[in-house]
Amino acid sequence: MEFIEILGYVGALLVGLVLGLIGGGGSILTVPILVYFLGFSPIIATGYSLFVVGSTALVGTLQNIKKNTIDFKTALIFAVPSIITVFMVRRLVIPNLPDVLFSFGKFHLTNSLFIMLLFAIIMLLAGWSMIKSKEIPADLEIKRYDNNHYFAIGTQAIGIGTLAGLVGAGGGFLIVPALVLLVKLPIKKAISTSLFIIAIQSLLGFLGDLNTLNIDWKFLLTFTAISIAGIFIGLAISKKISAKGLKSAFGYFTIIMAIYIVYKELF
């Protein structure tokens, strides 16, 4: 095994570690690790990422079920349109993307370049969200649902599902604010509910890849197991470290990674 491959597996541990420490963000590392360290194409990497993210989030969800911190009604309202969107993107859109989306002179926007540039934009948004996030009161009352809330939640879910299907990230940094601002869930319940949504949308979205990707199950299960081990380590030490400081630091790291992706893909 080459040194860069070893770094890739260490990265898998980091994915779970970050998820355990700050409750999100680690999933956006999965695609760059798979592409730049382990040599997978962006399309395969986004599919693998859905499985890794979904499985790791599922472990966290099982812990949260024991704590009774998941709002299942909100999760289902959000998850149904999101799951359908992710599945359709992975089953219909990704396999039918042309090799070259468009050309301008000597510049050719390939499907791989498009996915990585879109992923870099998502990383920039995620990093900025982590840096600028503020403490949200934990005693907010949950709003009653009306037609406006159903429409707003459904619209958010479709948008996040589209991004998750294209780039293979769970979208927790978008889901949590949506749950807090639209539904007024307390922050801890919003994080737990988001993790449940990520788990089911990612794993069911991955089903859309089963007939289109040649999956290396031995590698995928190994990588996922390492990531799951990381989340347990992160949960164990999260009580001793400031989550707010870690989130801000990881936000800056994410932005640097996004700039690196743009540089590597374009230059």
N, C-alpha and C positions, 0 to 999 in steps of 0.2 A: 504493500500500500504506500503510495507516494505521500509526501509531507502535506501537499495541498489537499489531498483527500482527508487526511487526519484532521486538518483545520475545518473541513466541511462537517465532520461528525462532531467536533467541538462546538461548531456553530449550532448544531441541532440541540445540544445541551443548553446553549445560550438562549435559544428560542423559548424553551420551556422555563428557563430561569427568569427571564424578563417577564413572561406571563405570570409567573408565581409572585414576583416581587411587586409589580405595579398593576396587575390585573388586565393587561393588554399591551399591544405594541410589538410583542415578540414575533407575531405571525408575519409582520411585514419584512422580517429578515429572511424568511424561508426561501422565497424565490431567488434573491441575490445569492444566497448560499448554494442553492442547487445549480444555478446557472454558472457562477464565476468560480466556485470551488470544486464542484462535482461534475461540471461539464454537460449538464442537461440543456436541451433547447428550452426557450421560454415557454412554449406551449405545454411541453411535458412538465416543466417545473411548476406552472400554475395549477395543473391538475394534481400533481403530487402534493402541492402546498395545501390544497383543499382537504386532502385526507389527513395530513399532519396536523393542520390547524383544528379540524373537526374532532379528531381523536383526542388531542391535548385538551381542547375546550370541554369535551365530554367528561374527562376525568375531573376537571374543576366543577362541572355541573353536578356530578354525583356527590361531591362534597357539599355543594350548596343546597341540594335537596335535603340533606340531613339537617341543615341549619334553617330550613324553611324560609329562604331568602329570595325565592323566585316567584315573580308574578306571572303565573302560567297563562292567564287570560290575555294579558298584554303581549306575552311572548307569541301566542298563537295568532293573534291579530296581525302582528308584525311579520311573523315567520312565514305564513302561508304565501303571500305574494312574493316575498323574498326568495323562498325555496323554489317556487315555480320559475322565477326569473333566472336564478342561478342555473337550474337544470336546463332550461331552454338555451341559455347562452352557451353552456358547455356542450350540449348535444347538437345544436343547430348552427350557432354562430361560429364558434372556434374552428370546427372541422372544415367550414366552408370559406374561411378567410383566404383570399388570394395570396400567393407568395409575395407579390408586390401590390400594395394598395394604390399608390400613385407615384409618378415620377415627375421631377422638375429639373430639367437639364440633366446633370450628372448625379443628382440626388435621387435615390430610390427609397421610398418608405416601405420596407418589408413588413410582414406581419410580426416577425420577431422584434424588429426595431420599434414598431408601434406599441407592442405590449410592454417592452422595457421602459419606453419613454412615459407611457401612461402610468406605469408602476412608480417611476420616479416622481411624477406629479402627486400620486397618492402618498408617497413617503414624505414629500414636502408638506403636504396638508397635515399628515399625522404628526410630524415633528413639530410644526407650528402649534397644533392643538395641544400637544403635551407641554410645550413651553409656556403657553398662555393660559392653560387651564387654571381655574380658580376653585377654591373650596366651595362646595354647594351645601347649603343647610340640609341636614338629614331629617328634618321634621316637616318637610313639605307634605301637604295633604294631596292624595291622589285625586286627579280630576275625574269626574264622571264622563263617560264617553258620549259623544253626540256625533252627528254626521260629519261635522268639520274635522273632528279628531280622527274618525275612521279614514276620511279622505287624506288627511295630512300624513297619518301613519302609513297608509298604503302607498302613497307617493314616495315617501322616504324609503320604504322597504324595497320598492321596485328599483329605485336609483342605486341603493346599496347592493342589492342583489346583482345588478348589472355589473357594477365595479368588481364585486367579489368573483363573479364568473369570469371576467376578463383577466384579472390580475392574481386571483387565487388567495387574496387576503380576506380575513374575517370581517373587517370593517367595524371592529369594536369602537374605534375612536370616533366613528360617525353614529353608531347605534346608541351609545350611552348618552351623548347630548340630546339625541332625539327623544329618548325615553324620559329624560329629566325635564326637558323644555316643553314637550308636547303633552306628556301624560302626568308630569309632576311626580314621578317616582322618586323616592329617597335615593341618594346616590349609591348606597350599598346595594339596595335592591335592584337598581338600574344596572349595575355592573354584573350582578348574578344573573339577571334576566338576559342581559346581552350575551353572556357566556353561553347560556342555553340556546339562544337564537343562533349564535355562531356555530355551535356544535351541530345542530340539526341542518342548518342551511348548507354548511360546508360538506358534511358527509352525504347528504342527499344530492347536493350539487355534483359531488364526485361521481355519483352513479351515472351521470351523463357522459362520463369519460370511459366507462367500462368497455364500450364497443368501438371506441375510436382511438384509444391509446394502447400501446403495447407495454403493460405495466410490469416492472420488475418488483414483484411482491417481496422478495427476500430483502432487497435494499430498502424498500419503502417501510416495511414493518420494523426493520432495524433502526432506521432514522427516526421513526415515530416513537419507538420505545425509548430512545435516548432523550428525545424532547419531553416525553412524559416524566422521565426521571428528573429532568431539569425543573419541571414545574413543582415537584415535591420538594426539591432543594430550595427553590425560591420561596415557597410557602413557609418552609421551616425557618428561614432567616429573615422573612419580611417583617416580623414583629420587632426586630432589633435595628432596622434601618429606616430612615425617613423615606417614605414612598414619594412624597412631593419632590424632594431633591433628586431622587433617582429618575423620576418621570421627566423632569426638566433636563437632566444630563442626557438621558436617552433620546430626548427630543432633538437636542443639538447633534447627537451622533447620527440620528436618522436623517437629518437635513444634509449632513456631510456625505452620508452614503448616497443620498439622492443625487447630489451634485456629481459624485464619482460615477454613478451610472450614466448620467447624461454625457459626461466627458468621455467615458469609455465607449459608449455607443455611437457618439457623433464624431469624435476626434481620434 
